Amino acid sequence: MVTLGQLRQVMPHAGARAETYIELLNSAMDRFSIDSPQRQAAFLAEVAHESSELRYALEIASGESYEGRRDLGNTEPGDGVRFKGRGLIQITGRSNYRACGVALGLDLIGSPELLEQPENAAMSAAWFWNTRGLNGLADAENFNAITRRINGGLNGQPARIAYWERAKDALA
């Protein structure tokens, strides 16, 4: 279990958001077996970067760039904006919303904004982590591969690695 103090070490600018999310993150990590310091450090590092230290559960960009992206399941007009990144690891695309909704028992196709609620934002991040097999990569300390599976590339990798190093120190 990650303590509030440890979470604040990983995300020093999270402020009161750390208090809002600590129990929710612990519950999500528990449900999806993110249960070792190695796994938790990598998970929290990616969450810190993707959400700007728990600040955003909704992607800042409009989502227009996802319009018509069949690889994301965006097959209907408006899907790009409707199913833009939400949650602490930014679930993106109709297909991911559908699968996440089924797993978490939420109607994310009808109400995509449910992923902006703190409990769902945390749980969706852990669900995504689990469905992409990231615990195994965390066990192997293959952080670049984790970032590629989350982001599709190494966007922001120096910042992600700084969070990861901070998290490893906090959870040691």
Buried (B, 14 or more C-beta within 10 A) or exposed (E): EBEEEBBBBBBEEBEEBBEBBBBBBBBBBEBBEBEBBBBBBBBBBBBBBBBBBBEBBBBEEEBEEBBEBEEBBBEEEEBBBBBBBBBBBBBBBBBBBBBBBEBBEBEBEEEBEBBEBBBBBBBBBBBBBBBBEBBEBBEEBBBEBBBBBBBEEEEBBEEBBBBBBBBBEBBE
